[in-house]
Amino acid sequence: MKVEDLVAIDVHTHAEVSSRGHSSLDDDLHDASSAYFKVEGRRKPTLQETAAYYRERNMAAVIFTVDAESATGTPPVPNEEVAEAAAANADVLIPFASVDPFRGRAGVKQARRLVEEYGVKGFKFHPSIQGFFPNDRAGAYGLYEVIEETGAIALFHTGQTGIGAGVPGGGGIRLKYSNPLHVDDVAADFPHLKIILAHPSFPWQDEALAVATHKPGVHIDLSGWSPKYFPPQLVQYANTLLKDKVLFGSDFPVLTPDRWLADFGKLTIKEEVRPKILKENAARLLGLATP
């Protein structure tokens, strides 16, 4: 990967379908998220198609599945498949994984193997879909130990989710799990763990900003929202106190980098901060560039 030649690094993209056509979300949840993001005729790009998409744009992308099998009954796109596709497209794809916290010791072993044998750089957690509080010591703490020890990154969905939106009962998905204050405990208990809080954390934006300014290892990605809808305090902090800790993320394929970047270009961001958000902060956090 020639980082110096990249236009941007997108730290938040989804592997939604396996090589066998298996989806990590059932049709009801998939369709509901499409409606939430107002995406008509949404298709599920393969891993190879995603690589080609980002290569055409001279961007790199962090890509992952979401393992919430214990809560949804639907197995994820295999982490190994995501990692192998990233290895085959190492000029543009950066592999993250996802391990259901309810897998217990087997999940901890799986996480270590994914880092050591497959080169996975981080792990995605979606507390609302997976149905766990990030600070539940009996849950994911064994996973965090491995992630911290190996120098990988823990990426947490925060705030409201489009998954289940509009479905009766929200598809059983509970928003309370994704308050970023729960991740503050994780950052305190694992002081060397590299953490990303994903998305503008509605309705807990101020909580996310507080955690990111207080805990050195906590960053914020800007995925899942068009920049024209960013809360003003998020823009203010991105321009100032958090200018070295805010990261470009799209949420592809539900929100494309094309749309995100077009709207970001209209946002009042200092010119010296723009390259930090688009590429430099992510390159440093991912170990793709020297500090």
C-alpha positions as CSV (number, residue, x, y, z in Angstrom):
1,M,0.0,0.0,0.0
2,K,1.5,3.3,-1.1
3,V,0.0,5.5,1.5
4,E,1.6,8.7,0.2
5,D,-0.3,8.2,-3.1
6,L,-3.7,7.7,-1.5
7,V,-6.4,10.3,-1.6
8,A,-8.0,9.1,1.6
9,I,-8.4,6.2,4.0
10,D,-11.9,5.1,4.7
11,V,-11.9,3.4,8.2
12,H,-15.5,2.1,8.1
13,T,-16.8,-0.2,5.3
14,H,-18.8,-3.4,5.5
15,A,-18.4,-6.8,4.0
16,E,-22.1,-7.7,3.5
17,V,-21.9,-10.8,1.4
18,S,-19.6,-13.9,1.3
19,S,-18.3,-15.5,-1.9
20,R,-21.1,-18.0,-1.6
21,G,-23.7,-15.3,-1.6
22,H,-24.4,-15.5,2.2
23,S,-25.4,-12.2,3.8
24,S,-24.6,-11.3,7.4
25,L,-28.0,-9.6,7.8
26,D,-31.4,-11.2,7.2
27,D,-33.6,-9.6,4.5
28,D,-35.8,-7.6,6.9
29,L,-32.9,-5.9,8.6
30,H,-31.1,-5.3,5.3
31,D,-34.2,-3.7,3.7
32,A,-34.8,-1.6,6.8
33,S,-31.3,-0.2,6.7
34,S,-31.7,0.6,3.0
35,A,-34.9,2.5,3.7
36,Y,-33.2,4.3,6.7
37,F,-30.3,5.5,4.5
38,K,-32.7,6.1,1.5
39,V,-30.7,3.8,-0.8
40,E,-32.9,2.5,-3.7
41,G,-32.0,-0.7,-5.4
42,R,-29.2,-1.4,-2.9
43,R,-27.0,-4.3,-3.8
44,K,-24.4,-6.1,-1.8
45,P,-20.9,-5.7,-3.4
46,T,-18.6,-8.6,-3.1
47,L,-15.2,-8.2,-1.5
48,Q,-13.5,-8.0,-4.9
49,E,-16.0,-5.5,-6.1
50,T,-15.3,-3.3,-3.0
51,A,-11.6,-3.5,-3.7
52,A,-12.1,-2.4,-7.3
53,Y,-14.4,0.4,-6.2
54,Y,-11.8,1.9,-3.8
55,R,-9.0,1.3,-6.3
56,E,-10.8,3.3,-8.9
57,R,-10.9,6.2,-6.4
58,N,-7.3,5.8,-5.2
59,M,-8.5,5.2,-1.7
60,A,-7.9,2.5,0.9
61,A,-10.6,1.0,3.1
62,V,-10.8,-0.8,6.4
63,I,-13.3,-3.6,5.8
64,F,-15.1,-5.9,8.3
65,T,-18.1,-8.1,8.9
66,V,-20.3,-8.1,12.0
67,D,-20.5,-11.3,14.0
68,A,-23.8,-11.2,16.0
69,E,-24.8,-14.8,15.5
70,S,-25.8,-15.4,19.1
71,A,-28.3,-12.5,19.0
72,T,-29.6,-12.8,15.4
73,G,-29.1,-16.5,14.5
74,T,-27.4,-15.4,11.3
75,P,-23.7,-16.3,10.8
76,P,-21.4,-13.5,9.6
77,V,-19.3,-13.3,6.5
78,P,-16.3,-15.4,7.6
79,N,-13.5,-13.3,9.0
80,E,-11.0,-15.5,7.3
81,E,-12.6,-14.7,3.9
82,V,-12.4,-10.9,4.6
83,A,-8.8,-11.2,5.6
84,E,-7.8,-13.3,2.6
85,A,-9.6,-10.8,0.2
86,A,-7.7,-8.0,1.9
87,A,-4.4,-9.8,1.5
88,A,-5.2,-10.3,-2.2
89,N,-6.0,-6.6,-2.5
90,A,-3.4,-5.3,-0.1
91,D,-3.0,-2.1,-2.1
92,V,-6.5,-0.9,-1.0
93,L,-8.1,-3.2,1.6
94,I,-7.2,-3.3,5.4
95,P,-8.7,-6.2,7.2
96,F,-10.6,-5.9,10.5
97,A,-12.6,-8.8,12.0
98,S,-15.6,-9.2,14.3
99,V,-16.0,-11.8,17.0
100,D,-19.3,-12.2,18.9
101,P,-18.5,-11.5,22.6
102,F,-20.8,-14.4,23.5
103,R,-18.4,-16.9,21.9
104,G,-16.4,-16.8,25.2
105,R,-13.0,-18.5,25.3
106,A,-13.4,-19.8,21.8
107,G,-13.9,-16.3,20.6
108,V,-10.7,-15.1,22.4
109,K,-8.7,-17.9,20.7
110,Q,-10.3,-17.0,17.4
111,A,-9.3,-13.3,17.8
112,R,-5.7,-14.2,18.5
113,R,-5.5,-16.5,15.5
114,L,-7.0,-13.9,13.3
115,V,-4.3,-11.4,14.2
116,E,-1.4,-13.8,14.2
117,E,-2.3,-15.9,11.2
118,Y,-4.4,-13.6,9.1
119,G,-2.9,-10.2,9.8
120,V,-6.2,-8.7,11.0
121,K,-5.6,-5.1,12.2
122,G,-8.6,-4.5,14.3
123,F,-12.0,-5.7,15.5
124,K,-15.5,-4.3,15.0
125,F,-18.0,-4.4,17.8
126,H,-21.7,-3.5,17.4
127,P,-23.1,-3.5,20.9
128,S,-26.7,-2.9,19.9
129,I,-26.9,-5.7,17.4
130,Q,-24.7,-8.1,19.4
131,G,-26.7,-7.3,22.6
132,F,-24.0,-6.5,25.1
133,F,-22.6,-3.6,27.2
134,P,-19.0,-2.9,26.2
135,N,-18.0,-2.6,29.8
136,D,-19.5,-5.9,30.9
137,R,-16.4,-7.6,32.4
138,A,-17.9,-11.1,31.9
139,G,-18.4,-10.4,28.2
140,A,-15.8,-9.0,25.9
141,Y,-13.0,-8.2,28.3
142,G,-11.1,-11.4,27.3
143,L,-11.3,-10.1,23.7
144,Y,-10.0,-6.7,24.7
145,E,-7.0,-8.2,26.4
146,V,-6.0,-9.9,23.2
147,I,-6.6,-6.8,21.1
148,E,-4.6,-4.6,23.4
149,E,-1.7,-7.2,23.7
150,T,-1.5,-7.6,19.9
151,G,-1.6,-3.9,19.2
152,A,-4.9,-4.2,17.2
153,I,-7.7,-1.7,17.2
154,A,-11.2,-2.0,18.8
155,L,-13.9,-0.2,16.8
156,F,-17.2,0.3,18.5
157,H,-20.5,1.3,16.9
158,T,-22.0,4.1,18.9
159,G,-25.3,5.9,18.9
160,Q,-28.4,5.1,17.0
161,T,-28.3,2.5,14.2
162,G,-30.1,2.2,10.9
163,I,-30.2,-1.6,11.4
164,G,-33.7,-2.4,12.5
165,A,-35.0,1.1,12.1
166,G,-38.6,1.1,11.2
167,V,-39.0,-2.6,11.9
168,P,-41.6,-3.4,14.6
169,G,-39.7,-3.2,17.9
170,G,-36.6,-2.1,16.0
171,G,-36.1,-5.8,15.2
172,G,-35.4,-6.3,18.9
173,I,-32.2,-4.2,18.7
174,R,-31.7,-2.0,21.8
175,L,-30.0,1.4,21.5
176,K,-28.9,1.6,25.1
177,Y,-25.9,-0.7,24.5
178,S,-24.2,1.8,22.2
179,N,-23.9,4.8,24.5
180,P,-20.2,5.7,24.2
181,L,-19.9,6.2,28.0
182,H,-19.8,2.4,28.3
183,V,-16.6,2.5,26.2
184,D,-15.1,5.0,28.6
185,D,-14.8,2.2,31.1
186,V,-13.1,0.0,28.5
187,A,-10.6,2.8,27.8
188,A,-9.9,3.2,31.5
189,D,-9.5,-0.6,32.1
190,F,-7.3,-1.0,29.0
191,P,-5.2,2.1,28.9
192,H,-3.1,1.0,26.0
193,L,-6.0,-0.2,23.8
194,K,-6.5,1.7,20.6
195,I,-10.2,2.5,20.3
196,I,-12.4,4.1,17.6
197,L,-15.9,5.3,18.4
198,A,-17.8,4.9,15.2
199,H,-20.2,7.6,13.9
200,P,-21.6,10.8,15.2
201,S,-23.0,9.3,18.4
202,F,-26.6,10.6,18.3
203,P,-28.1,11.1,20.9
204,W,-24.8,11.0,22.8
205,Q,-22.5,13.2,20.8
206,D,-21.3,15.2,23.8
207,E,-20.5,12.0,25.7
208,A,-18.4,10.7,22.7
209,L,-16.5,14.0,22.6
210,A,-15.8,13.9,26.3
211,V,-14.5,10.3,26.2
212,A,-12.2,11.1,23.2
213,T,-10.8,14.2,24.7
214,H,-10.2,12.5,28.1
215,K,-8.8,9.2,27.0
216,P,-5.6,9.3,24.8
217,G,-6.3,6.1,23.0
218,V,-9.9,7.0,21.9
219,H,-10.6,8.3,18.4
220,I,-13.8,9.1,16.5
221,D,-14.8,8.1,13.0
222,L,-17.3,10.2,11.0
223,S,-19.1,7.4,9.2
224,G,-22.8,6.8,8.8
225,W,-23.7,10.4,8.4
226,S,-23.4,12.9,5.6
227,P,-21.1,15.7,6.9
228,K,-23.9,18.3,6.2
229,Y,-25.8,16.8,9.2
230,F,-22.8,16.8,11.7
231,P,-23.7,18.5,15.0
232,P,-21.8,21.8,15.3
233,Q,-19.9,20.7,18.4
234,L,-18.5,17.7,16.5
235,V,-17.2,20.1,13.8
236,Q,-15.8,22.4,16.4
237,Y,-13.9,19.6,18.2
238,A,-12.7,18.1,14.9
239,N,-11.2,21.5,14.0
240,T,-9.5,21.9,17.4
241,L,-9.0,19.6,20.3
242,L,-9.6,16.4,18.3
243,K,-7.9,17.4,15.1
244,D,-5.5,14.5,15.4
245,K,-8.1,11.9,16.5
246,V,-10.9,12.3,14.0
247,L,-11.1,9.9,11.1
248,F,-12.8,9.7,7.7
249,G,-15.3,6.8,7.4
250,S,-18.2,6.4,5.0
251,D,-20.2,3.3,6.1
252,F,-20.0,1.9,2.5
253,P,-22.1,0.5,0.9
254,V,-25.0,2.3,2.6
255,L,-23.2,5.6,2.4
256,T,-20.7,6.0,-0.4
257,P,-17.4,7.9,0.0
258,D,-18.4,9.9,-3.1
259,R,-21.3,11.4,-1.3
260,W,-19.5,11.8,2.0
261,L,-16.5,13.6,0.4
262,A,-18.7,15.9,-1.7
263,D,-20.5,17.0,1.5
264,F,-17.3,17.2,3.5
265,G,-15.9,19.6,0.9
266,K,-18.6,22.1,1.9
267,L,-17.9,21.7,5.6
268,T,-16.1,24.5,7.5
269,I,-12.9,22.6,8.3
270,K,-9.5,24.2,8.5
271,E,-7.4,23.5,5.5
272,E,-4.6,22.1,7.6
273,V,-7.0,19.8,9.4
274,R,-8.6,18.3,6.2
275,P,-5.6,16.0,5.3
276,K,-5.5,14.8,8.9
277,I,-9.1,13.7,8.9
278,L,-9.0,12.2,5.4
279,K,-5.8,10.2,5.7
280,E,-3.0,11.2,8.1
281,N,-4.7,10.3,11.4
282,A,-5.8,6.9,10.1
283,A,-2.4,6.1,8.6
284,R,-0.8,6.8,12.0
285,L,-3.4,4.9,14.0
286,L,-3.2,1.9,11.6
287,G,0.6,1.8,11.7
288,L,0.8,2.7,8.0
289,A,2.9,5.8,8.6
290,T,5.4,6.9,11.3
291,P,4.0,9.3,13.9
